[in-house]
Amino acid sequence: MSIAIYTLTSPLHDKEAIAASTKEFLDSLDFPFEFKGEDFKDWSTNGLNLIFVRTGGTENLFRQQRMNMHDIQSPVYLLSNGTNNSLAASMEILSWLRQSGQKGEILHGTPEYISERVKVLSLIQAARKRLSQVRAAIIGKPSDWLIASSVIDRDEIKRRLGFEISKIELEEVEKAYAGHSANSKEAERLKEVMLKADIAEGSSCGGNISGAIKIYDALRKVIAEHNVNAFTIRCFDLLSSLKNTSCTALAKLNSEGIVAGCEGDAPAMLSMIISQCLTQKTGFQANPAMIDTDKGEVLFAHCTIPLNMVEKFELDTHFESGIGVGIRGFMKEGPVTVFKVSGDLQRQFIEEGQLISNGKASNLCRTQQLIRFTDKDATRYFLQNPVGNHHIIIPGHWKKPLEELLS
């Protein structure tokens, strides 16, 4: 993400003194940037733009420049070093922006604070660009039990996130499966991995591996034809039509960077898209199975997990049906973020915590993660203010950037 720094300077100030203070200030900042000076003509070509308000008396200079900026809805970020009335002018400029209904922020303080803040803003700006490149789809329709999670606001998603959600019939996947003749190279590599994996004791899933690989190939074919890089599928219907599950396919596609969600849950897909565009890390879609409010712990479970998120995995049947191939993954213990946004983007749950153990209980979906929230009281809020059942588990702590991206 390229960062550009432009300047505003009153002609009344001594040029040499301003140049010296500018160098001292910019040299103290700990992030890469390109210094543009007073020439704003390439404003729209950068990843993140900063305006260094070097002196007072620059308020009208800014107003004149603002008229020529094409991204009028984007926030304006003003750098201030606290000398030559820089801060006073910045506050007047930001007040004018707010009166006009526009967003902005003054970046002022220690070099350490400013540098860290710019890094976060750069991260968010890069996420917004990635979001605008998303091509999402729902394959089939949401599962019948998703009575809250079947509602999405397509206009709001387009306005705030910058992408649309198309519709693909589930029959296309079933036809691609029926017409499957030979495995792709990617499918052959996946088959090698699957055949080397451990199989849970007493499981009958071994004979279903070839069918699971065929579903992977069929899904790859369909999303390629529709030029889709994010989707959620009504996967339970495949249990009847194909006598297998898409758990393996979703585990592999997610590990390839394609957002692949379960049960036609569009809000869960949105949450996966948002988190991946921000963190560039794959997310794990799971539902809460048990909550201990005294300990601040939630046990999440699901029958698939992206293969690039786990240290090891084993194969078992799909939990509810007892057929097909499910994935029991074991993720590295450590910091995680639990995230979910509603289909109209009006509500969200974001909480940081620690993955403290992976489980393998026989009465739950195959992949099981016990997460202890940093704020144990968050479990009570989690129970009282649910945002659907599926949530996204993301490695690392990302609460503040996610909140800001959605603000």
Phi, psi and chi 1 to 4 in degrees:
 res  aa     phi    psi   chi1   chi2   chi3   chi4
   1 MET       -  114.9  170.7   61.3   65.1      -
   2 SER   -76.0  139.6   61.4      -      -      -
   3 ILE  -119.0  127.0  -58.6  173.3      -      -
   4 ALA  -116.5  140.5      -      -      -      -
   5 ILE  -117.0  119.3  -64.7 -178.8      -      -
   6 TYR  -103.6  165.1  -62.1   84.4      -      -
   7 THR  -129.3  151.7   59.4      -      -      -
   8 LEU  -125.4  126.4  -67.5  172.8      -      -
   9 THR  -141.1  131.9  -45.6      -      -      -
  10 SER   -74.0  138.6  168.2      -      -      -
  11 PRO   -69.5   -9.6   23.7  -33.1      -      -
  12 LEU   -75.5  -18.2  -63.2  177.2      -      -
  13 HIS   -89.4  153.8  -72.7 -102.0      -      -
  14 ASP   -66.5  121.7 -179.9   81.2      -      -
  15 LYS   -63.3  -40.8  -68.9 -175.9  178.7  179.7
  16 GLU   -68.1  -40.2  -68.8 -174.3    3.2      -
  17 ALA   -65.6  -40.7      -      -      -      -
  18 ILE   -66.5  -40.3  -65.7  -59.5      -      -
  19 ALA   -62.3  -40.1      -      -      -      -
  20 ALA   -66.2  -44.6      -      -      -      -
  21 SER   -69.4  -32.4   64.6      -      -      -
  22 THR   -63.2  -47.2  -63.9      -      -      -
  23 LYS   -60.9  -44.4 -176.0  178.2 -173.3  -52.4
  24 GLU   -61.4  -43.5  179.7 -178.0    6.5      -
  25 PHE   -67.5  -50.0  174.9   62.8      -      -
  26 LEU   -67.0  -33.4  -63.9 -177.2      -      -
  27 ASP   -65.4  -21.9  -75.1  -10.4      -      -
  28 SER   -82.8  -11.3   71.1      -      -      -
  29 LEU   -85.8  139.6  -58.4  178.3      -      -
  30 ASP  -107.4   63.0 -177.3   24.9      -      -
  31 PHE  -158.9  149.6   57.3   85.5      -      -
  32 PRO   -74.7  140.6   26.3  -33.1      -      -
  33 PHE  -154.1  165.3   62.2   85.7      -      -
  34 GLU  -114.4  125.4 -176.3  176.1   -3.5      -
  35 PHE   -83.8  119.3 -176.2   71.7      -      -
  36 LYS  -101.6  -20.5  -60.9  -72.7 -172.0  175.5
  37 GLY    70.4 -141.6      -      -      -      -
  38 GLU   -92.5    3.0  -62.7  177.9   -2.9      -
  39 ASP   -93.1  105.5 -173.0   -3.4      -      -
  40 PHE   -94.8    9.5  -76.2   69.9      -      -
  41 LYS   -64.8  -26.5   67.3  175.4 -179.6  -67.6
  42 ASP  -103.9   27.1   61.8   -9.7      -      -
  43 TRP   -50.8  -42.5  173.2  -92.8      -      -
  44 SER   -79.4   -2.2   61.5      -      -      -
  45 THR   -97.0   -3.3   65.0      -      -      -
  46 ASN  -100.1  161.8  -51.3  -65.2      -      -
  47 GLY   -73.6  -47.8      -      -      -      -
  48 LEU  -138.6  128.2  176.4   66.7      -      -
  49 ASN  -106.3  134.1  -66.6  -47.2      -      -
  50 LEU  -122.6  142.3  -51.5  174.2      -      -
  51 ILE  -115.2  115.4  -60.2  176.8      -      -
  52 PHE   -86.0  105.8  179.2   19.6      -      -
  53 VAL   -80.3   98.2 -177.4      -      -      -
  54 ARG   -80.8  -24.6  -61.0 -159.2  -69.2 -175.6
  55 THR  -147.3  169.0   71.3      -      -      -
  56 GLY   -72.9  174.4      -      -      -      -
  57 GLY    73.7   17.9      -      -      -      -
  58 THR  -109.6    5.7   50.6      -      -      -
  59 GLU   -62.0  -46.6  -64.5   84.9  -12.9      -
  60 ASN   -72.0  -28.9  -88.0  -45.9      -      -
  61 LEU   -60.2  -42.3  -70.7  176.1      -      -
  62 PHE   -64.4  -45.9  171.3   80.4      -      -
  63 ARG   -58.6  -39.2 -176.2  164.1   60.5  175.3
  64 GLN   -66.0  -42.2  -66.8  166.2   13.2      -
  65 GLN   -66.3  -37.5  -70.3  -71.6    2.2      -
  66 ARG   -60.5  -31.2 -173.2   62.1  172.4  162.2
  67 MET   -63.2  -24.1  -58.4  -64.8  -70.9      -
  68 ASN   -99.2    0.0  -61.5  -40.5      -      -
  69 MET   -87.3  126.4  -63.5  175.6 -174.3      -
  70 HIS   -77.8  -30.4  -60.9  -65.9      -      -
  71 ASP   -88.9   63.8   57.0  -19.2      -      -
  72 ILE   -64.0  -23.4 -162.9   72.1      -      -
  73 GLN   -85.4  -13.8  -62.0  -57.8  -39.6      -
  74 SER   -75.6  145.2  -63.0      -      -      -
  75 PRO   -62.2  149.9  -20.2   31.9      -      -
  76 VAL  -105.5  128.2  172.9      -      -      -
  77 TYR  -110.8  117.4  -60.4  108.4      -      -
  78 LEU  -106.0  121.1  -54.8  169.5      -      -
  79 LEU   -86.6  135.1  -78.3  171.2      -      -
  80 SER  -137.1  131.4  169.5      -      -      -
  81 ASN  -101.7    1.2   65.0  -13.1      -      -
  82 GLY    82.9    4.6      -      -      -      -
  83 THR  -115.5  162.7   63.6      -      -      -
  84 ASN    56.1   34.1  -60.0  -56.9      -      -
  85 ASN    61.6   26.6  -73.7  -37.6      -      -
  86 SER   -61.0  -45.6  167.7      -      -      -
  87 LEU   -67.8  -42.2 -178.5   57.3      -      -
  88 ALA   -60.0  -44.9      -      -      -      -
  89 ALA   -64.9  -39.3      -      -      -      -
  90 SER   -61.9  -40.2  -62.4      -      -      -
  91 MET   -68.1  -36.0  -64.8 -174.9   74.0      -
  92 GLU   -66.7  -41.6 -175.6   70.3   14.0      -
  93 ILE   -63.6  -46.6  -69.3  168.9      -      -
  94 LEU   -64.5  -37.5 -177.0   56.1      -      -
  95 SER   -61.3  -41.4  -61.4      -      -      -
  96 TRP   -63.4  -41.6  178.9   77.9      -      -
  97 LEU   -61.3  -45.7  -76.1  167.8      -      -
  98 ARG   -63.7  -39.4  -64.7  -78.8  173.5   82.0
  99 GLN   -62.0  -28.8  -73.7  175.4   -7.4      -
 100 SER   -88.4    4.2  -54.1      -      -      -
 101 GLY    77.0   19.6      -      -      -      -
 102 GLN  -105.6  158.2  -60.4  172.6   52.1      -
 103 LYS   -97.3  152.7  -65.0 -179.4  178.9  179.9
 104 GLY  -170.9  173.8      -      -      -      -
 105 GLU  -157.1  142.4 -179.6  177.8  -18.2      -
 106 ILE   -97.0  126.1  -63.1  170.8      -      -
 107 LEU  -100.9  102.4  -54.5  176.7      -      -
 108 HIS  -145.2  139.9  174.8   75.9      -      -
 109 GLY   144.5 -150.9      -      -      -      -
 110 THR   -70.9  154.5   65.6      -      -      -
 111 PRO   -56.8  -33.6  -25.6   34.8      -      -
 112 GLU   -65.5  -45.4  -68.0   76.6   17.3      -
 113 TYR   -62.9  -48.4  165.4   76.8      -      -
 114 ILE   -60.1  -43.4  -66.2  173.6      -      -
 115 SER   -63.1  -44.3  -63.0      -      -      -
 116 GLU   -66.3  -38.6  -72.5  -54.7  -50.7      -
 117 ARG   -65.8  -41.4 -176.9   65.6 -175.0  136.7
 118 VAL   -63.9  -37.5  168.4      -      -      -
 119 LYS   -62.3  -40.4  -70.2  173.3 -175.4  177.0
 120 VAL   -66.0  -45.2  171.3      -      -      -
 121 LEU   -62.0  -37.4  -67.2  173.7      -      -
 122 SER   -65.3  -40.2 -178.7      -      -      -
 123 LEU   -60.9  -45.0 -175.6   72.5      -      -
 124 ILE   -67.7  -41.3  -68.3  169.2      -      -
 125 GLN   -64.1  -39.8 -166.2   69.8    8.7      -
 126 ALA   -64.3  -37.3      -      -      -      -
 127 ALA   -63.5  -42.2      -      -      -      -
 128 ARG   -61.5  -38.5  -69.7 -167.7  176.2  111.9
 129 LYS   -66.4  -43.5 -178.0  175.7 -179.1  179.2
 130 ARG   -63.7  -38.7  -65.3 -173.2 -165.3  104.4
 131 LEU   -60.5  -37.5  -77.3  166.6      -      -
 132 SER   -67.8  -14.6   68.7      -      -      -
 133 GLN  -100.9    4.0  -61.6  168.5  -15.9      -
 134 VAL   -75.0  140.3  167.9      -      -      -
 135 ARG  -126.7   99.4  -58.5  175.1  -58.2  -80.1
 136 ALA  -107.2  156.4      -      -      -      -
 137 ALA  -151.8  153.0      -      -      -      -
 138 ILE  -106.5  121.6  -58.3  173.4      -      -
 139 ILE   -94.8  114.3  -57.9  178.5      -      -
 140 GLY    85.2 -136.4      -      -      -      -
 141 LYS  -143.7  166.1   60.3 -179.1 -178.8  179.3
 142 PRO   -58.1  146.3  -24.7   34.2      -      -
 143 SER   -57.6  148.6  -65.2      -      -      -
 144 ASP   -60.0  -29.3  -64.8  -19.8      -      -
 145 TRP   -79.8   -7.4   49.7   84.7      -      -
 146 LEU   -85.7   67.1  -63.9  178.6      -      -
 147 ILE   -71.8  -23.3   60.1  173.7      -      -
 148 ALA   -98.6  -33.9      -      -      -      -
 149 SER   -88.4    8.6  -58.9      -      -      -
 150 SER   -92.7   -4.0   61.5      -      -      -
 151 VAL   -99.0  123.5  178.5      -      -      -
 152 ILE  -134.1  152.8   58.0  172.8      -      -
 153 ASP  -107.6   95.9 -172.4  -29.0      -      -
 154 ARG   -63.3  -37.1  -64.4  175.0 -176.6  -86.3
 155 ASP   -66.4  -42.4  -68.4  -22.3      -      -
 156 GLU   -67.7  -37.6 -172.4   71.3   -3.0      -
 157 ILE   -62.8  -43.6  -68.7  165.7      -      -
 158 LYS   -64.5  -42.7  174.9   63.3  175.8  176.5
 159 ARG   -67.7  -44.8 -175.4 -178.6   72.8   82.3
 160 ARG   -92.6  -31.9  -70.7 -179.8   55.7 -176.3
 161 LEU  -105.7  -22.7  -58.4 -177.6      -      -
 162 GLY    90.8   13.0      -      -      -      -
 163 PHE  -138.4  164.5   63.4   86.7      -      -
 164 GLU  -111.0  162.9  -62.5  177.0  -16.7      -
 165 ILE  -118.8  119.4  -58.9  175.8      -      -
 166 SER   -94.7  178.0   61.8      -      -      -
 167 LYS  -121.3  132.5  167.2   80.5  171.3  172.8
 168 ILE  -127.0  133.2  -59.7  173.7      -      -
 169 GLU   -73.1  139.1  -62.8  -59.3  -32.7      -
 170 LEU   -62.3  -28.6 -173.8   62.9      -      -
 171 GLU   -59.5  -26.5  -72.8   75.2   15.7      -
 172 GLU   -64.2  -38.0  -69.5 -166.8   41.1      -
 173 VAL   -68.4  -42.5  177.9      -      -      -
 174 GLU   -64.5  -38.3  -65.0  166.8  -21.5      -
 175 LYS   -68.2  -40.0  -72.5  179.3 -178.9  177.9
 176 ALA   -63.8  -36.4      -      -      -      -
 177 TYR   -66.5  -45.2  179.6   93.0      -      -
 178 ALA   -65.0  -33.4      -      -      -      -
 179 GLY   -89.3    7.1      -      -      -      -
 180 HIS   -66.8  130.0 -173.0  -85.0      -      -
 181 SER  -113.9  -46.4   56.2      -      -      -
 182 ALA  -145.3  145.7      -      -      -      -
 183 ASN   -65.1  142.6  -75.9  -16.5      -      -
 184 SER   -70.9  169.4   63.8      -      -      -
 185 LYS   -61.5  -38.9  -69.0 -178.7 -179.6  178.9
 186 GLU   -64.2  -39.7  -67.1   83.7   -2.9      -
 187 ALA   -67.5  -36.9      -      -      -      -
 188 GLU   -64.7  -39.2  -74.7  -64.2  -21.3      -
 189 ARG   -66.6  -40.0  -74.4 -166.0  -72.2  -91.8
 190 LEU   -64.1  -40.1  174.7   58.3      -      -
 191 LYS   -61.0  -40.8 -172.8  174.0 -177.3  178.4
 192 GLU   -59.7  -43.4  -69.4  177.3   10.6      -
 193 VAL   -64.5  -45.0  171.9      -      -      -
 194 MET   -66.3  -39.7  -61.4  -66.9  -75.5      -
 195 LEU   -69.6  -21.7  -69.6  175.3      -      -
 196 LYS   -87.2  -13.5  -68.6  177.6 -178.1  177.8
 197 ALA   -72.6  151.5      -      -      -      -
 198 ASP   -70.1  148.6  -68.6  -25.1      -      -
 199 ILE  -111.6  133.6  -65.7  179.0      -      -
 200 ALA   -57.4  143.7      -      -      -      -
 201 GLU   -58.5  128.9 -175.8  177.3   -7.2      -
 202 GLY    80.9    0.7      -      -      -      -
 203 SER   -80.5  147.7  176.1      -      -      -
 204 SER  -105.9   20.6   60.0      -      -      -
 205 CYS   -78.8  -15.2   69.2      -      -      -
 206 GLY   -55.7  -38.5      -      -      -      -
 207 GLY   -74.7   -5.4      -      -      -      -
 208 ASN  -103.5    3.3  -63.4  -41.2      -      -
 209 ILE   -63.4  -44.3  -68.5  176.1      -      -
 210 SER   -60.4  -40.5  -66.9      -      -      -
 211 GLY   -65.6  -38.4      -      -      -      -
 212 ALA   -63.8  -36.7      -      -      -      -
 213 ILE   -68.0  -38.5  -59.0  -60.8      -      -
 214 LYS   -62.9  -38.6  -76.3  177.4   62.7  177.6
 215 ILE   -64.0  -39.2  -67.7  176.6      -      -
 216 TYR   -58.6  -48.7  163.6   73.7      -      -
 217 ASP   -62.8  -40.3 -111.6   -2.7      -      -
 218 ALA   -64.4  -43.3      -      -      -      -
 219 LEU   -64.5  -41.8  -91.9  170.9      -      -
 220 ARG   -59.1  -41.8  -73.8 -174.7   73.2 -104.3
 221 LYS   -64.2  -45.6 -179.7  175.3 -175.3  -67.2
 222 VAL   -66.8  -45.7  170.0      -      -      -
 223 ILE   -71.0  -28.2   63.2  174.8      -      -
 224 ALA   -67.7  -40.8      -      -      -      -
 225 GLU   -64.2  -32.7  -72.3  174.7  -11.0      -
 226 HIS   -96.0    3.1  -73.2  -91.6      -      -
 227 ASN    54.1   48.7 -166.4   28.2      -      -
 228 VAL  -105.9  137.8  162.4      -      -      -
 229 ASN  -120.1    9.7   57.8   16.6      -      -
 230 ALA  -156.5  135.7      -      -      -      -
 231 PHE  -158.3  163.7   70.3   91.3      -      -
 232 THR  -131.8  144.2 -179.0      -      -      -
 233 ILE  -124.7  142.3 -177.8  170.9      -      -
 234 ARG   -73.9   77.7 -174.2 -179.5  170.4   95.7
 235 CYS   -73.8  -28.6   49.4      -      -      -
 236 PHE   -65.3  -26.0  -89.5   73.6      -      -
 237 ASP   -65.2  -24.7  -77.5   16.0      -      -
 238 LEU   -68.9  -22.2  -58.7 -179.3      -      -
 239 LEU   -60.9  -35.7  -63.7  170.2      -      -
 240 SER   -84.6  -46.2  -60.2      -      -      -
 241 SER   -78.5  -35.5   61.8      -      -      -
 242 LEU  -114.5   -3.4  -56.0 -176.5      -      -
 243 LYS    56.6   34.1  -50.5  -56.8  178.9 -173.0
 244 ASN  -157.9  179.3 -147.6  -43.0      -      -
 245 THR  -120.0  164.8   70.5      -      -      -
 246 SER   -95.6   11.4   59.8      -      -      -
 247 CYS   -56.1  -45.0  -60.9      -      -      -
 248 THR   -65.9  -43.9  -62.2      -      -      -
 249 ALA   -60.6  -44.4      -      -      -      -
 250 LEU   -67.6  -37.9  -56.8 -174.9      -      -
 251 ALA   -60.0  -41.2      -      -      -      -
 252 LYS   -77.1  -44.6 -178.0   63.7  166.2   62.9
 253 LEU   -63.2  -41.3  -71.1  166.6      -      -
 254 ASN   -60.5  -39.2  -88.2  -53.8      -      -
 255 SER   -69.9  -17.2   69.1      -      -      -
 256 GLU   -89.0   -0.5  -65.3  172.0    3.5      -
 257 GLY    96.2    2.0      -      -      -      -
 258 ILE   -93.7  121.4  -63.4  168.8      -      -
 259 VAL   -67.7  120.9  169.6      -      -      -
 260 ALA  -132.7  107.1      -      -      -      -
 261 GLY  -105.6  167.3      -      -      -      -
 262 CYS  -105.4  156.6  -51.2      -      -      -
 263 GLU    64.4   15.9  -58.5  178.4   35.5      -
 264 GLY    65.1   23.9      -      -      -      -
 265 ASP   -81.2   96.9 -171.1  -28.2      -      -
 266 ALA   -67.1  -43.3      -      -      -      -
 267 PRO   -59.1  -38.3  -26.8   36.4      -      -
 268 ALA   -64.5  -40.7      -      -      -      -
 269 MET   -61.8  -44.3  176.4 -173.4   69.5      -
 270 LEU   -57.0  -43.9  -73.2  175.8      -      -
 271 SER   -63.6  -39.9  -56.1      -      -      -
 272 MET   -65.5  -41.3  -67.2  177.4   77.4      -
 273 ILE   -63.1  -48.8  -69.6  170.0      -      -
 274 ILE   -60.2  -47.3  -68.1  165.9      -      -
 275 SER   -66.8  -37.9   62.7      -      -      -
 276 GLN   -69.2  -40.1 -176.6  171.7  -23.7      -
 277 CYS   -65.8  -31.0  -74.6      -      -      -
 278 LEU   -80.5  -50.0  177.1   71.6      -      -
 279 THR   -94.5  -18.3   70.3      -      -      -
 280 GLN    56.9   30.0  -65.8 -170.3  -86.2      -
 281 LYS  -120.3  147.8  -65.3  178.7 -177.7  -69.7
 282 THR   -74.6  143.7  -49.5      -      -      -
 283 GLY  -107.9  155.7      -      -      -      -
 284 PHE  -108.9  116.8  165.9   43.1      -      -
 285 GLN   -83.7  122.3  176.5 -177.6  -25.8      -
 286 ALA  -149.8  161.5      -      -      -      -
 287 ASN  -114.6  148.0   52.2  -84.3      -      -
 288 PRO   -69.1  135.1   23.8  -31.5      -      -
 289 ALA  -108.9  -29.4      -      -      -      -
 290 MET  -157.8  144.2 -152.9  172.1  -58.8      -
 291 ILE  -132.8  133.2  -63.7  176.6      -      -
 292 ASP  -113.5  100.9 -173.1  -33.1      -      -
 293 THR   -71.2  -24.8   56.1      -      -      -
 294 ASP   -69.7  -39.1  -68.9  -27.6      -      -
 295 LYS   -92.4  -12.2  -66.0 -178.3  178.5  178.9
 296 GLY    71.4   35.9      -      -      -      -
 297 GLU  -117.6  143.8  -64.9  176.0   -6.0      -
 298 VAL  -129.2  132.4 -176.1      -      -      -
 299 LEU   -98.3  117.5  177.5   61.4      -      -
 300 PHE  -104.3  148.5  -70.2   92.1      -      -
 301 ALA  -150.1  150.2      -      -      -      -
 302 HIS  -166.0  162.2 -144.5   52.4      -      -
 303 CYS   -94.3    9.6  -82.7      -      -      -
 304 THR  -149.2  154.3 -175.8      -      -      -
 305 ILE  -152.9  141.1 -175.4  170.2      -      -
 306 PRO   -53.3  133.7  -28.7   36.8      -      -
 307 LEU   -65.6  -24.7  -61.9 -179.6      -      -
 308 ASN   -82.4    0.7   63.6  -25.1      -      -
 309 MET   -96.8  -10.3  -68.9 -174.0   71.3      -
 310 VAL  -111.8  152.1  -60.4      -      -      -
 311 GLU   -81.7  -31.0  -64.8 -176.8  -55.4      -
 312 LYS  -157.4  164.3   61.7  177.7 -178.8  177.5
 313 PHE  -152.9  160.1   69.6   92.3      -      -
 314 GLU  -133.2  163.4   65.0 -178.7   31.0      -
 315 LEU  -102.8  145.5  -51.5 -179.3      -      -
 316 ASP  -151.8  174.7 -156.8  -18.0      -      -
 317 THR   -72.8  164.0   54.0      -      -      -
 318 HIS   -64.9  133.8  176.9 -107.2      -      -
 319 PHE   -61.5  -57.9  169.2   61.2      -      -
 320 GLU   -63.1  -39.1  -72.2   91.4  -16.9      -
 321 SER   -94.5  -25.3   64.6      -      -      -
 322 GLY    73.2   15.5      -      -      -      -
 323 ILE  -125.5  179.0   65.8  173.9      -      -
 324 GLY    67.8 -155.9      -      -      -      -
 325 VAL  -129.4  119.7 -178.2      -      -      -
 326 GLY  -108.4  164.5      -      -      -      -
 327 ILE  -114.6  125.8  -52.6  -70.9      -      -
 328 ARG  -105.9  102.9  177.5  177.1  -71.8  114.4
 329 GLY  -102.7  151.1      -      -      -      -
 330 PHE  -121.7  105.7  -61.1   87.1      -      -
 331 MET   -90.1  151.3 -161.8  168.4  112.2      -
 332 LYS   -63.3  132.9 -176.8  178.4 -179.6 -179.6
 333 GLU   -69.3  147.5  -64.2  172.2    6.6      -
 334 GLY   151.0 -164.6      -      -      -      -
 335 PRO   -67.6  137.8   23.7  -33.1      -      -
 336 VAL  -142.7  163.8  -66.1      -      -      -
 337 THR  -124.3  133.7  -58.6      -      -      -
 338 VAL  -101.1  126.1  178.1      -      -      -
 339 PHE  -139.5  140.3  171.1   54.0      -      -
 340 LYS  -157.4  137.4  179.8   65.8  178.0  -62.6
 341 VAL  -121.7  147.2   67.9      -      -      -
 342 SER   -75.8  164.3   62.7      -      -      -
 343 GLY   -68.4  -17.0      -      -      -      -
 344 ASP  -102.5    5.8   59.2    3.3      -      -
 345 LEU    64.2   18.2  -55.6 -179.7      -      -
 346 GLN   -93.6  -21.8  -60.0  -55.0  -50.8      -
 347 ARG  -129.4  153.6  -64.4 -171.9  -57.5  124.3
 348 GLN  -155.1  156.6   62.5 -163.6   46.6      -
 349 PHE  -128.3  125.6  178.2   86.2      -      -
 350 ILE  -138.5  121.9  -48.1  172.1      -      -
 351 GLU  -146.8  136.6 -171.7   59.0   41.5      -
 352 GLU   -90.7  157.3  -64.6  172.6  -15.0      -
 353 GLY  -172.5 -162.1      -      -      -      -
 354 GLN  -127.8  130.8  -64.8  -73.8  -38.9      -
 355 LEU   -75.6  113.1  170.0   59.0      -      -
 356 ILE  -101.9  -17.9   58.0  176.2      -      -
 357 SER  -167.6  154.7   66.4      -      -      -
 358 ASN  -106.5  140.1  -64.4  -91.9      -      -
 359 GLY  -116.3  174.1      -      -      -      -
 360 LYS  -149.6   43.4   51.4 -172.4  -52.6 -177.3
 361 ALA   -64.2  145.1      -      -      -      -
 362 SER   -79.3  -14.4   60.9      -      -      -
 363 ASN  -103.6   22.0   61.8  -15.2      -      -
 364 LEU  -135.8  165.3  -67.9  172.5      -      -
 365 CYS   -54.1  155.8  -68.4      -      -      -
 366 ARG   -66.4  -46.4  -55.6  -46.8 -174.5 -174.1
 367 THR   -86.1  126.8  -64.3      -      -      -
 368 GLN  -132.9  128.4  -58.8  157.8   24.5      -
 369 GLN  -129.3  125.7  -63.6 -178.5   -9.6      -
 370 LEU   -97.1  118.2 -176.6   60.5      -      -
 371 ILE  -118.7  130.7  -67.1  173.1      -      -
 372 ARG  -104.4  117.6  179.5  178.4  -64.5  146.2
 373 PHE   -69.0  146.1  -73.1  156.1      -      -
 374 THR   -60.3  -43.9  -57.9      -      -      -
 375 ASP  -100.8  103.8  176.5    7.2      -      -
 376 LYS   -64.3  -24.4   73.2  174.3 -174.7  177.9
 377 ASP   -68.5  -14.8  -69.9  -23.9      -      -
 378 ALA   -63.9  -23.2      -      -      -      -
 379 THR   -65.5  -34.1   51.9      -      -      -
 380 ARG   -68.7  -42.4  -58.9 -177.2 -169.7  -82.3
 381 TYR   -62.3  -40.8 -177.4   87.0      -      -
 382 PHE   -56.7  -42.0 -170.8   63.9      -      -
 383 LEU   -72.5  -37.7  -81.9  170.1      -      -
 384 GLN   -87.8  -18.5  -64.7  165.2    5.0      -
 385 ASN  -133.6   60.3  -59.0  -84.4      -      -
 386 PRO   -68.0  149.6   26.0  -34.5      -      -
 387 VAL  -117.4   67.9 -172.0      -      -      -
 388 GLY    76.6 -173.8      -      -      -      -
 389 ASN   -98.9  -39.0   67.1  -13.3      -      -
 390 HIS   -77.6  138.9  -65.9  119.5      -      -
 391 HIS  -130.9  163.9  -71.3   68.5      -      -
 392 ILE  -110.3  127.1  -49.7  -54.7      -      -
 393 ILE   -99.2  123.4  -43.0  -61.0      -      -
 394 ILE  -120.7  130.7  -44.0  157.7      -      -
 395 PRO   -62.2  135.2  -19.5   31.3      -      -
 396 GLY    96.1  172.6      -      -      -      -
 397 HIS  -104.7  121.4  -75.9  166.2      -      -
 398 TRP  -137.0   18.0  -59.3   96.0      -      -
 399 LYS   -59.1  -52.5 -176.4  173.6 -177.5  176.8
 400 LYS   -64.0  -46.4  -71.4 -176.6  178.0  179.2
 401 PRO   -62.0  -38.0  -23.4   33.5      -      -
 402 LEU   -64.5  -43.8  -80.6  168.7      -      -
 403 GLU   -60.5  -41.6  -72.3  176.7  -24.0      -
 404 GLU   -71.5  -38.0 -172.0  157.2  -13.8      -
 405 LEU   -61.7  -33.9  178.5   59.2      -      -
 406 LEU   -92.0   -4.2  -69.4  167.6      -      -
 407 SER   -74.9      -   64.4      -      -      -
